[in-house]
Amino acid sequence: MIQLLYIAIFSEMGLILTLVFRSPLRKFVIMGLDRVKRGRGPVVVTTVSATIVVLFFSNVYTIVNIQNRKMEAGALNPTDEILMAMNLLQASLLGFMIFLALMIDRLHHYIRELRLLRKAMEAAKKQNRGFEDGKNVEGKGLGEEVETLRSKVKWLESEYEAKAKEAEAAEAKAEALRKQSEGSLLQYDHLLEDNQSLRNQLESIDQNLSQSGGKKTM
């Protein structure tokens, strides 16, 4: 029994050292513990743990009984002394084995949590990189769109300048035609006045001729 306890304790100490320090065996130990905690593994572990705890309290109970007999008798016989030493050693080894088992369980739990946190951090970093890459791509797309809009604005400005020049030329032509039409109207007015004066002169000449012809007939 004591040899088995020593083997179990040294095995647990080896597992703890493997979990604490990085080594090629660490990955396999973690995988083995993961499998132990899946399926029927927890049932087996619970059964073994319960058996060890029962043995521990049984040894403690035996030690208490021997102590009570010592207090009643005042001294222990050699058999009780041997039983006391054996039970005390077994209880100590069982308690130390339970303590090491709890340490292995907690170390495995924290290592697994650390692995999950690392995976979450890596996923967050990848997501952040993807977001930054998308942002850079979007920024490049916006830059290209801005350049396109700038070129369109420049083209519209040039078109506006060309249209403005055409409008100014058309206004100049319209002003020239307006001035030309005003000159033509003035000339037409002068011609009308000259025509009217010529008519008046012709009428006066006709009247003079008619008056002179009437005098001759008399």
Accessible surface in RSA format (square Angstrom, percent):
REM  Atomic radii and reference values for relative SASA: ProtOr
REM  Chains: A
REM  Algorithm: Lee & Richards
REM  Probe-radius: 1.40
REM  Slices: 20
REM RES _ NUM      All-atoms   Total-Side   Main-Chain    Non-polar    All polar
REM                ABS   REL    ABS   REL    ABS   REL    ABS   REL    ABS   REL
RES MET A   1   102.92  53.3  63.45  42.0  39.47  94.0  40.60  34.5  62.32  82.6
RES ILE A   2    32.80  18.7  30.85  23.0   1.95   4.7  30.85  22.2   1.95   5.3
RES GLN A   3   143.12  80.0 140.55 102.7   2.57   6.1  44.81  95.4  98.31  74.6
RES LEU A   4   120.82  67.3 116.49  83.3   4.33  10.9 116.87  82.1   3.95  10.6
RES LEU A   5     8.65   4.8   8.52   6.1   0.13   0.3   8.65   6.1   0.00   0.0
RES TYR A   6    90.52  42.3  90.52  51.5   0.00   0.0  62.75  47.2  27.77  34.2
RES ILE A   7   109.72  62.4 106.02  79.0   3.70   8.9 109.15  78.6   0.57   1.6
RES ALA A   8    32.90  30.3  26.52  40.9   6.38  14.5  32.59  45.9   0.31   0.8
RES ILE A   9     7.71   4.4   7.71   5.7   0.00   0.0   7.71   5.6   0.00   0.0
RES PHE A  10   130.60  65.3 122.03  75.6   8.57  22.3 122.37  74.2   8.22  23.5
RES SER A  11    60.07  50.8  47.84  63.8  12.23  28.2  36.45  77.6  23.62  33.1
RES GLU A  12    24.81  14.2  24.81  18.8   0.00   0.0  11.45  22.1  13.37  10.9
RES MET A  13    77.78  40.3  76.10  50.4   1.69   4.0  71.97  61.2   5.81   7.7
RES GLY A  14    32.59  40.2   0.00   N/A  32.59  40.2  30.86  84.7   1.74   3.9
RES LEU A  15    61.09  34.0  59.93  42.9   1.16   2.9  60.09  42.2   1.00   2.7
RES ILE A  16    18.23  10.4  18.23  13.6   0.00   0.0  18.23  13.1   0.00   0.0
RES LEU A  17   102.84  57.3 100.79  72.1   2.05   5.2 101.11  71.0   1.73   4.7
RES THR A  18    24.74  17.6  19.63  19.9   5.10  12.2   5.82   7.8  18.92  28.6
RES LEU A  19     1.84   1.0   0.00   0.0   1.84   4.6   0.00   0.0   1.84   4.9
RES VAL A  20    76.28  50.2  51.69  46.8  24.59  59.2  56.45  49.1  19.83  53.8
RES PHE A  21   127.93  64.0 125.83  77.9   2.10   5.5 127.90  77.5   0.02   0.1
RES ARG A  22   179.18  75.2 149.79  76.4  29.39  70.0  67.06  91.7 112.12  67.9
RES SER A  23    47.04  39.8  27.86  37.2  19.19  44.2  34.52  73.5  12.52  17.5
RES PRO A  24   117.23  85.4 100.75  91.8  16.48  59.9 114.05  94.2   3.18  19.8
RES LEU A  25   115.20  64.2 115.20  82.4   0.00   0.0 115.20  80.9   0.00   0.0
RES ARG A  26    41.56  17.5  41.56  21.2   0.00   0.0  13.86  18.9  27.71  16.8
RES LYS A  27   143.04  69.8 138.57  85.0   4.47  10.6  84.71  76.2  58.33  62.1
RES PHE A  28   134.94  67.5 126.20  78.2   8.74  22.7 127.06  77.0   7.88  22.5
RES VAL A  29    27.40  18.0  20.30  18.4   7.10  17.1  26.53  23.1   0.86   2.3
RES ILE A  30     9.61   5.5   9.61   7.2   0.00   0.0   9.61   6.9   0.00   0.0
RES MET A  31    78.46  40.6  76.71  50.8   1.75   4.2  72.72  61.8   5.74   7.6
RES GLY A  32    31.64  39.0   0.00   N/A  31.64  39.0  30.45  83.6   1.19   2.7
RES LEU A  33    30.42  16.9  29.87  21.4   0.55   1.4  29.87  21.0   0.55   1.5
RES ASP A  34    18.40  12.9  17.00  16.9   1.39   3.3   6.43  15.1  11.96  11.9
RES ARG A  35   167.08  70.2 156.23  79.6  10.84  25.8  50.46  69.0 116.62  70.7
RES VAL A  36    64.37  42.4  60.23  54.5   4.15  10.0  64.32  55.9   0.06   0.2
RES LYS A  37    69.95  34.1  52.21  32.0  17.73  42.2  47.15  42.4  22.80  24.3
RES ARG A  38   162.77  68.3 153.32  78.2   9.45  22.5  56.38  77.1 106.39  64.5
RES GLY A  39    73.30  90.4   0.00   N/A  73.30  90.4  44.09 121.0  29.20  65.4
RES ARG A  40   206.52  86.7 200.82 102.4   5.70  13.6  71.65  97.9 134.87  81.7
RES GLY A  41    16.08  19.8   0.00   N/A  16.08  19.8  12.53  34.4   3.55   7.9
RES PRO A  42    54.70  39.9  49.71  45.3   4.99  18.2  54.58  45.1   0.13   0.8
RES VAL A  43   101.75  67.0  98.09  88.8   3.67   8.8 101.52  88.2   0.23   0.6
RES VAL A  44    89.77  59.1  87.61  79.3   2.16   5.2  89.77  78.0   0.00   0.0
RES VAL A  45    69.21  45.5  66.88  60.5   2.33   5.6  69.09  60.0   0.11   0.3
RES THR A  46    90.00  64.0  86.20  87.4   3.80   9.1  66.19  88.9  23.81  36.0
RES THR A  47    80.71  57.4  75.60  76.6   5.11  12.2  62.88  84.5  17.83  27.0
RES VAL A  48    78.26  51.5  76.54  69.3   1.72   4.1  78.26  68.0   0.00   0.0
RES SER A  49    52.10  44.0  49.23  65.7   2.87   6.6  31.43  66.9  20.68  29.0
RES ALA A  50    52.55  48.3  44.58  68.8   7.97  18.1  51.84  73.0   0.70   1.9
RES THR A  51    72.52  51.6  68.14  69.1   4.38  10.4  53.41  71.7  19.11  28.9
RES ILE A  52    34.88  19.8  34.88  26.0   0.00   0.0  34.88  25.1   0.00   0.0
RES VAL A  53    56.15  36.9  56.15  50.8   0.00   0.0  56.15  48.8   0.00   0.0
RES VAL A  54    98.80  65.0  95.07  86.1   3.73   9.0  97.77  85.0   1.03   2.8
RES LEU A  55    68.57  38.2  68.27  48.8   0.30   0.8  68.27  47.9   0.30   0.8
RES PHE A  56    52.01  26.0  52.01  32.2   0.00   0.0  52.01  31.5   0.00   0.0
RES PHE A  57   123.04  61.6 119.41  74.0   3.64   9.5 119.76  72.6   3.28   9.4
RES SER A  58    57.43  48.5  49.57  66.2   7.86  18.1  22.07  47.0  35.36  49.5
RES ASN A  59    12.49   8.6  12.40  12.0   0.10   0.2   0.11   0.3  12.38  12.0
RES VAL A  60    52.93  34.8  52.88  47.9   0.05   0.1  52.93  46.0   0.00   0.0
RES TYR A  61   147.02  68.6 143.92  81.9   3.10   8.1 105.18  79.0  41.83  51.6
RES THR A  62    43.83  31.2  42.96  43.6   0.87   2.1  25.19  33.8  18.64  28.2
RES ILE A  63    21.93  12.5  21.93  16.3   0.00   0.0  21.93  15.8   0.00   0.0
RES VAL A  64    73.01  48.0  72.23  65.4   0.78   1.9  73.01  63.4   0.00   0.0
RES ASN A  65    45.79  31.6  44.52  43.0   1.27   3.0  10.69  25.7  35.10  33.9
RES ILE A  66     0.90   0.5   0.90   0.7   0.00   0.0   0.90   0.6   0.00   0.0
RES GLN A  67    66.89  37.4  66.85  48.9   0.04   0.1  25.17  53.6  41.72  31.6
RES ASN A  68    66.50  45.9  65.38  63.2   1.11   2.7  18.08  43.5  48.41  46.8
RES ARG A  69   104.09  43.7 102.45  52.2   1.64   3.9  60.01  82.0  44.09  26.7
RES LYS A  70    91.75  44.8  90.63  55.6   1.12   2.7  38.68  34.8  53.07  56.5
RES MET A  71   155.54  80.5 122.75  81.2  32.79  78.1 107.56  91.4  47.97  63.6
RES GLU A  72   151.24  86.8 112.90  85.4  38.34  91.3  49.13  95.0 102.11  83.4
RES ALA A  73    80.74  74.2  41.58  64.2  39.15  89.1  51.95  73.2  28.79  76.3
RES GLY A  74    60.93  75.1   0.00   N/A  60.93  75.1  32.73  89.8  28.20  63.2
RES ALA A  75    70.31  64.6  58.62  90.5  11.69  26.6  61.75  87.0   8.57  22.7
RES LEU A  76    32.45  18.1  12.54   9.0  19.90  50.0  14.20  10.0  18.25  49.1
RES ASN A  77    77.79  53.6  69.72  67.4   8.06  19.4  30.69  73.9  47.10  45.5
RES PRO A  78    99.94  72.8  98.77  90.0   1.18   4.3  99.83  82.4   0.11   0.7
RES THR A  79    85.33  60.7  83.72  84.9   1.61   3.8  49.53  66.5  35.80  54.1
RES ASP A  80    18.35  12.9  18.35  18.3   0.00   0.0   0.00   0.0  18.35  18.3
RES GLU A  81    95.40  54.8  89.35  67.6   6.05  14.4  25.58  49.5  69.82  57.0
RES ILE A  82   113.59  64.6 110.34  82.2   3.26   7.8 113.53  81.8   0.07   0.2
RES LEU A  83    79.21  44.1  79.21  56.7   0.00   0.0  79.21  55.6   0.00   0.0
RES MET A  84    29.71  15.4  29.71  19.7   0.00   0.0  29.71  25.3   0.00   0.0
RES ALA A  85    61.13  56.2  52.04  80.3   9.08  20.7  57.29  80.7   3.83  10.2
RES MET A  86    79.73  41.3  79.20  52.4   0.53   1.3  52.63  44.7  27.09  35.9
RES ASN A  87    17.57  12.1  17.41  16.8   0.16   0.4   0.36   0.9  17.21  16.6
RES LEU A  88    94.19  52.5  94.19  67.4   0.00   0.0  94.19  66.2   0.00   0.0
RES LEU A  89    69.40  38.6  65.45  46.8   3.95   9.9  68.87  48.4   0.53   1.4
RES GLN A  90    30.97  17.3  30.97  22.6   0.00   0.0   0.37   0.8  30.60  23.2
RES ALA A  91     7.34   6.7   6.61  10.2   0.73   1.7   6.88   9.7   0.45   1.2
RES SER A  92    63.28  53.5  47.87  63.9  15.41  35.5  38.11  81.1  25.18  35.3
RES LEU A  93    17.51   9.8  17.43  12.5   0.08   0.2  17.51  12.3   0.00   0.0
RES LEU A  94     0.72   0.4   0.72   0.5   0.00   0.0   0.72   0.5   0.00   0.0
RES GLY A  95    23.61  29.1   0.00   N/A  23.61  29.1  17.94  49.2   5.67  12.7
RES PHE A  96    89.04  44.5  83.50  51.7   5.54  14.4  87.02  52.8   2.01   5.8
RES MET A  97    11.67   6.0  11.67   7.7   0.00   0.0   6.75   5.7   4.93   6.5
RES ILE A  98    44.90  25.6  42.85  31.9   2.05   4.9  44.88  32.3   0.02   0.1
RES PHE A  99   111.69  55.9 110.07  68.2   1.62   4.2 111.48  67.6   0.21   0.6
RES LEU A 100     9.10   5.1   9.10   6.5   0.00   0.0   9.10   6.4   0.00   0.0
RES ALA A 101    45.40  41.7  38.64  59.6   6.77  15.4  40.61  57.2   4.79  12.7
RES LEU A 102   109.12  60.8 108.64  77.7   0.47   1.2 109.05  76.6   0.06   0.2
RES MET A 103    68.80  35.6  64.68  42.8   4.12   9.8  63.58  54.1   5.22   6.9
RES ILE A 104    14.93   8.5  14.93  11.1   0.00   0.0  14.93  10.7   0.00   0.0
RES ASP A 105    48.85  34.2  45.84  45.6   3.00   7.1  19.34  45.5  29.51  29.4
RES ARG A 106   111.97  47.0 111.97  57.1   0.00   0.0  49.73  68.0  62.24  37.7
RES LEU A 107    44.61  24.8  44.56  31.9   0.05   0.1  44.56  31.3   0.05   0.1
RES HIS A 108     0.49   0.3   0.49   0.3   0.00   0.0   0.49   0.5   0.00   0.0
RES HIS A 109    48.78  26.7  48.78  33.9   0.00   0.0  25.03  25.8  23.76  27.6
RES TYR A 110   132.21  61.7 127.89  72.8   4.31  11.2  91.69  68.9  40.52  50.0
RES ILE A 111    16.56   9.4  15.83  11.8   0.74   1.8  16.48  11.9   0.08   0.2
RES ARG A 112    84.02  35.3  83.98  42.8   0.04   0.1  26.27  35.9  57.75  35.0
RES GLU A 113    69.92  40.1  69.92  52.9   0.00   0.0  19.96  38.6  49.95  40.8
RES LEU A 114    78.16  43.5  76.86  55.0   1.30   3.3  77.74  54.6   0.43   1.2
RES ARG A 115    91.63  38.5  89.94  45.8   1.70   4.0  31.55  43.1  60.08  36.4
RES LEU A 116    95.67  53.3  91.19  65.2   4.48  11.3  91.61  64.3   4.06  10.9
RES LEU A 117   107.38  59.8 107.01  76.6   0.37   0.9 107.32  75.4   0.07   0.2
RES ARG A 118   109.31  45.9 107.87  55.0   1.44   3.4  41.47  56.7  67.84  41.1
RES LYS A 119   120.36  58.7 115.87  71.1   4.50  10.7  73.54  66.2  46.82  49.9
RES ALA A 120    58.82  54.1  46.16  71.2  12.66  28.8  54.21  76.3   4.61  12.2
RES MET A 121   110.52  57.2 106.99  70.8   3.53   8.4  84.04  71.5  26.48  35.1
RES GLU A 122    98.86  56.8  97.50  73.8   1.36   3.2  30.17  58.4  68.69  56.1
RES ALA A 123    59.71  54.9  51.14  78.9   8.56  19.5  55.63  78.3   4.08  10.8
RES ALA A 124    56.64  52.1  49.33  76.1   7.31  16.6  52.67  74.2   3.97  10.5
RES LYS A 125   113.51  55.4 110.14  67.6   3.38   8.0  61.17  55.1  52.34  55.8
RES LYS A 126   142.96  69.7 134.59  82.6   8.37  19.9  80.37  72.3  62.59  66.7
RES GLN A 127   139.55  78.0 127.75  93.4  11.81  28.1  45.89  97.7  93.67  71.0
RES ASN A 128    80.41  55.5  75.73  73.2   4.67  11.3  17.23  41.5  63.18  61.1
RES ARG A 129   155.86  65.4 154.79  78.9   1.08   2.6  48.53  66.3 107.33  65.0
RES GLY A 130    41.09  50.7   0.00   N/A  41.09  50.7  32.17  88.3   8.92  20.0
RES PHE A 131   137.32  68.7 127.40  78.9   9.93  25.8 135.08  81.9   2.24   6.4
RES GLU A 132    87.69  50.3  86.74  65.6   0.95   2.3  25.03  48.4  62.66  51.2
RES ASP A 133    84.48  59.2  83.01  82.6   1.47   3.5  26.38  62.1  58.10  57.9
RES GLY A 134    37.70  46.5   0.00   N/A  37.70  46.5  32.93  90.4   4.77  10.7
RES LYS A 135   130.19  63.5 124.51  76.4   5.68  13.5  72.19  65.0  58.00  61.8
RES ASN A 136    87.47  60.3  81.12  78.4   6.36  15.3  20.76  50.0  66.71  64.5
RES VAL A 137   101.12  66.5  98.84  89.5   2.28   5.5  98.84  85.9   2.28   6.2
RES GLU A 138   110.70  63.6 101.88  77.1   8.82  21.0  37.91  73.3  72.79  59.4
RES GLY A 139    37.30  46.0   0.00   N/A  37.30  46.0  28.54  78.3   8.75  19.6
RES LYS A 140   146.01  71.2 136.34  83.7   9.67  23.0  87.62  78.9  58.39  62.2
RES GLY A 141    34.98  43.1   0.00   N/A  34.98  43.1  29.54  81.1   5.44  12.2
RES LEU A 142    97.75  54.4  97.00  69.4   0.75   1.9  97.00  68.1   0.75   2.0
RES GLY A 143    33.50  41.3   0.00   N/A  33.50  41.3  32.53  89.3   0.97   2.2
RES GLU A 144   121.62  69.8 116.78  88.4   4.84  11.5  44.79  86.6  76.82  62.7
RES GLU A 145    97.13  55.8  91.78  69.4   5.35  12.7  32.79  63.4  64.34  52.5
RES VAL A 146    64.84  42.7  64.68  58.6   0.15   0.4  64.78  56.3   0.06   0.2
RES GLU A 147   101.15  58.1  97.49  73.8   3.66   8.7  43.32  83.8  57.83  47.2
RES THR A 148    66.90  47.6  62.39  63.2   4.51  10.7  42.35  56.9  24.55  37.1
RES LEU A 149    92.64  51.6  92.56  66.2   0.08   0.2  92.56  65.0   0.08   0.2
RES ARG A 150   138.78  58.3 136.22  69.4   2.57   6.1  41.28  56.4  97.50  59.1
RES SER A 151    62.43  52.8  53.48  71.4   8.95  20.6  46.87  99.8  15.56  21.8
RES LYS A 152   116.11  56.6 114.60  70.3   1.52   3.6  64.99  58.5  51.12  54.5
RES VAL A 153    76.81  50.5  76.56  69.3   0.25   0.6  76.73  66.7   0.09   0.2
RES LYS A 154   145.38  70.9 140.11  86.0   5.27  12.5  83.24  74.9  62.14  66.2
RES TRP A 155   151.37  60.7 145.83  70.6   5.54  13.0 130.98  69.8  20.40  33.1
RES LEU A 156   102.00  56.8  98.44  70.4   3.56   9.0  98.77  69.4   3.23   8.7
RES GLU A 157    98.17  56.4  95.68  72.4   2.50   5.9  35.28  68.2  62.89  51.4
RES SER A 158    56.93  48.1  49.86  66.5   7.07  16.3  45.39  96.7  11.54  16.2
RES GLU A 159    65.94  37.9  65.21  49.3   0.74   1.8  13.74  26.6  52.20  42.6
RES TYR A 160   162.27  75.8 157.52  89.6   4.75  12.4 115.73  87.0  46.54  57.4
RES GLU A 161   103.30  59.3 100.91  76.3   2.38   5.7  29.89  57.8  73.41  59.9
RES ALA A 162    46.20  42.5  40.71  62.8   5.49  12.5  45.14  63.6   1.06   2.8
RES LYS A 163   125.20  61.1 121.30  74.4   3.90   9.3  71.86  64.7  53.34  56.8
RES ALA A 164    34.39  31.6  26.25  40.5   8.15  18.5  33.61  47.3   0.78   2.1
RES LYS A 165   142.61  69.6 137.59  84.4   5.02  12.0  81.85  73.7  60.76  64.7
RES GLU A 166   105.95  60.8  98.41  74.4   7.54  18.0  44.60  86.3  61.35  50.1
RES ALA A 167    49.74  45.7  41.95  64.7   7.79  17.7  49.08  69.1   0.66   1.7
RES GLU A 168   114.29  65.6 108.71  82.2   5.58  13.3  38.30  74.1  75.99  62.0
RES ALA A 169    50.88  46.8  42.37  65.4   8.51  19.4  49.80  70.1   1.08   2.9
RES ALA A 170    58.23  53.5  50.13  77.4   8.09  18.4  54.08  76.2   4.15  11.0
RES GLU A 171   119.95  68.9 112.28  84.9   7.66  18.2  44.47  86.0  75.48  61.6
RES ALA A 172    63.33  58.2  49.72  76.7  13.61  31.0  58.52  82.4   4.82  12.8
RES LYS A 173   144.83  70.7 140.47  86.2   4.36  10.4  86.70  78.0  58.13  61.9
RES ALA A 174    57.93  53.3  50.10  77.3   7.83  17.8  53.57  75.4   4.36  11.5
RES GLU A 175    69.90  40.1  68.01  51.5   1.89   4.5  34.19  66.1  35.71  29.2
RES ALA A 176    58.81  54.1  50.19  77.4   8.62  19.6  54.95  77.4   3.86  10.2
RES LEU A 177   116.85  65.1 113.37  81.1   3.48   8.7 113.69  79.8   3.16   8.5
RES ARG A 178   114.94  48.3 109.29  55.7   5.65  13.4  66.09  90.3  48.84  29.6
RES LYS A 179   124.91  60.9 116.44  71.4   8.48  20.2  63.36  57.0  61.55  65.6
RES GLN A 180   121.86  68.1 110.21  80.5  11.65  27.7  42.26  89.9  79.60  60.4
RES SER A 181    52.71  44.5  46.67  62.3   6.04  13.9  41.78  89.0  10.93  15.3
RES GLU A 182    78.75  45.2  77.10  58.3   1.65   3.9  31.39  60.7  47.36  38.7
RES GLY A 183    28.17  34.7   0.00   N/A  28.17  34.7  26.97  74.0   1.20   2.7
RES SER A 184    61.26  51.8  54.84  73.2   6.43  14.8  32.18  68.5  29.08  40.7
RES LEU A 185   111.34  62.0 111.19  79.5   0.14   0.4 111.34  78.2   0.00   0.0
RES LEU A 186   109.45  61.0 109.26  78.2   0.18   0.5 109.26  76.7   0.18   0.5
RES GLN A 187   121.94  68.2 120.28  87.9   1.66   4.0  32.58  69.3  89.36  67.8
RES TYR A 188   124.16  58.0 122.82  69.9   1.34   3.5  86.31  64.9  37.84  46.7
RES ASP A 189    67.69  47.4  66.50  66.2   1.19   2.8  20.50  48.2  47.19  47.1
RES HIS A 190   107.29  58.6 106.88  74.3   0.41   1.0  74.32  76.6  32.96  38.4
RES LEU A 191   116.39  64.8 112.90  80.8   3.50   8.8 113.15  79.5   3.24   8.7
RES LEU A 192    85.27  47.5  81.02  58.0   4.25  10.7  81.41  57.2   3.86  10.4
RES GLU A 193   112.51  64.6 103.90  78.6   8.61  20.5  44.17  85.4  68.34  55.8
RES ASP A 194    80.04  56.1  79.73  79.4   0.32   0.7  21.17  49.8  58.87  58.7
RES ASN A 195    64.61  44.6  62.65  60.5   1.96   4.7  14.80  35.6  49.81  48.1
RES GLN A 196    96.97  54.2  96.12  70.2   0.85   2.0  37.16  79.1  59.81  45.4
RES SER A 197    48.70  41.2  44.97  60.0   3.73   8.6  37.85  80.6  10.85  15.2
RES LEU A 198   101.87  56.7 101.59  72.7   0.28   0.7 101.59  71.3   0.28   0.8
RES ARG A 199   134.36  56.4 133.11  67.9   1.25   3.0  32.79  44.8 101.57  61.6
RES ASN A 200    74.45  51.3  68.95  66.6   5.50  13.2  25.23  60.7  49.22  47.6
RES GLN A 201   103.22  57.7 101.11  73.9   2.11   5.0  32.31  68.8  70.92  53.8
RES LEU A 202   108.52  60.4 108.44  77.6   0.08   0.2 108.44  76.2   0.08   0.2
RES GLU A 203   101.65  58.4  99.75  75.5   1.91   4.5  34.29  66.3  67.36  55.0
RES SER A 204    51.40  43.4  48.65  64.9   2.74   6.3  39.29  83.7  12.10  17.0
RES ILE A 205    88.92  50.6  88.42  65.9   0.50   1.2  88.91  64.0   0.01   0.0
RES ASP A 206    86.78  60.8  81.83  81.4   4.95  11.7  27.99  65.9  58.80  58.6
RES GLN A 207   110.81  62.0 108.82  79.5   1.98   4.7  29.19  62.1  81.61  61.9
RES ASN A 208    92.58  63.8  87.64  84.7   4.93  11.9  26.09  62.8  66.49  64.3
RES LEU A 209   117.13  65.2 108.98  78.0   8.15  20.5 109.46  76.9   7.67  20.7
RES SER A 210    77.69  65.6  54.63  72.9  23.06  53.1  54.74 116.6  22.95  32.2
RES GLN A 211   115.85  64.8 105.31  77.0  10.54  25.1  37.24  79.3  78.61  59.6
RES SER A 212    50.98  43.1  46.41  61.9   4.57  10.5  39.90  85.0  11.08  15.5
RES GLY A 213    33.33  41.1   0.00   N/A  33.33  41.1  31.69  87.0   1.65   3.7
RES GLY A 214    34.91  43.0   0.00   N/A  34.91  43.0  32.58  89.4   2.33   5.2
RES LYS A 215   159.94  78.0 144.09  88.4  15.85  37.7  88.74  79.9  71.19  75.8
RES LYS A 216   179.12  87.4 146.46  89.9  32.66  77.8  97.09  87.4  82.03  87.4
RES THR A 217   120.04  85.4  82.71  83.9  37.33  89.0  80.49 108.1  39.56  59.8
RES MET A 218   197.85 102.5 132.57  87.7  65.28 155.4 124.38 105.7  73.47  97.3
END  Absolute sums over single chains surface
CHAIN  1 A    17699.6      16055.1       1644.5      11656.3       6043.3
END  Absolute sums over all chains
TOTAL         17699.6      16055.1       1644.5      11656.3       6043.3
